[in-house]
Amino acid sequence: MIKILVDAMGGDNAPAAPVQGAADAINKNKNIRIILAGKKEVIEEELSKHKTDVSRIEIMDCRDVIDMNDIPTEAIRKRDSSLVRAFRSLKENDDIAALVTAGSTGATIAAGQLILGRIRGIKRPALCPAIPNINGKYTLLCDCGANAECKPSMLCQFAVLASAYAAAGFGVKDPKVGLVNNGAEEHKGDPLHQQTYQLLKKMDVINFAGNIEGRDIMLSDCDVAVCDGFSGNIALKAMEGCGKLILATLKREATRTLSSKIGSLFLMKGFARMKSSLDFEAVGGALLLGVKKVVIKSHGSSKARTITAAIENAATIYEGDLIGKVEDMLKKVDWENLVPKEE
C-alpha cells in the first residue's frame, strides 16, 4: 500500500475538493491509502457524502489552517495547521510516500525546505509543472516560481531534478533538456544564461539540447525546459491564459450563428479532445523538486478531479523512485570542478 497525505484544508475549494478527490482516488486505485489532514469533524462530514472504502482513509485531526494571505515564514509557525502537521508527519514517518496540497504555494515551499528538508547537495527546491506539448506528451517546466533569482549552478540542478522527474513520473528514457532563452543560438541571453549554457554542455548526466525559446516549451521535442522561477512563472501563466483564450474563442464562435451551431455539432468530439489535450492540471499540479520526499502542489482553485490526479501522480512518482534517481544523478556530477565559485 502506498500511503499519501492530503491537506484537506488547503485551497479555495477545501475541504470539499480535497476530500472528494481523496475518496475518488481510493475508488480508482486499490493500492493507495490516504491520510486526510484537517479538522476531523469537517472531514467526516464531507466523507459521509461519498461512497468509498473508509478503511483505507485515516484522519489527522488539525485545528488550525494556513490562509492564502499568510506570510509563508510566519505561516509555518502554525504548528497545528493541516499543512505543517502534514509536512512533519511526512518527514517523521518512513511509510508515508507523498503529500498533496492545494494550499499556499509560499508556505508549501517554506515547509518543504525548513521542515521536510532538501536532498543532500540541492541548493534550492524548484516547482515543476507538466505542460502539454504538441507531441501529445508533456514538457516539464523547471522552475515555475519558487526561485525568482537564480545562479548558474541552480539552473544546472533544475536540469538534473526535472530529468529525474521525466524518468520517474513519465518513463522517459534519456529526456531531452532545453534552456529557455531569448534565442536558440549559443551566444544569446544575459550572462546568467550564457554561463548556464556552457555548464549544461559539460554535464554528461543530462541530455542537453541547447537553448529553446518560449514557444518551444510546447512546440519542440524537449522533455525538460529549464528556466529561473521568474521567467518560468510568466511563461506558465501566459500559456494558461492562451489556452483559456483559445477555448473561449472557439466556444463563442461556435455559437455565434445558426450555421456555426450546426457545424459545431459535428466537431464536438474534436473540441472535447482538444480541451483534454490542453488541460494543464491533468497530472494534478506542480512537483516540488529537490526535497526529500514527493510533494505535489496543486492549483489553489483545484477541483476534486485535479486532487485525484495529483494523488495518482504522486503514487506513480514514488513507485518510479524519483528521490533515488535524483541522488544517483547528483553523485555523477563533479560540482566543484563544473561550477565556478559563485558570489
Secondary structure, DSSP 4 states (H G I P E B T S, - for coil): -EEEEEETT-STTTTHHHHHHHHHHHHH-TTEEEEEEE-HHHHHHHHTTS-S-GGGEEEEE--B---TTS-HHHHTT-TTBHHHHHHHHHHH-TTEEEEEE-S-HHHHHHHIIIII-BPTT-SS-EEEPEEE-TTSSEEEEE-SSS-SS--HHHHHHHHHHHHHHHHHHH--SS-EEEEE-S-SSTT-S-HHHHHHHHHHHH-TTSEEEEEE-TTHHHHSS-SEEE--HHHHHHHHHHHHHHHHHHHHHHHHHHTSSHHHHHHHHTTHHHHHHHHHHT-TTTT-SEEEETBSSEEEE--TT--HHHHHHHHHHHHHHHHTTHHHHHHHHHHTS-HHHHSPPP-
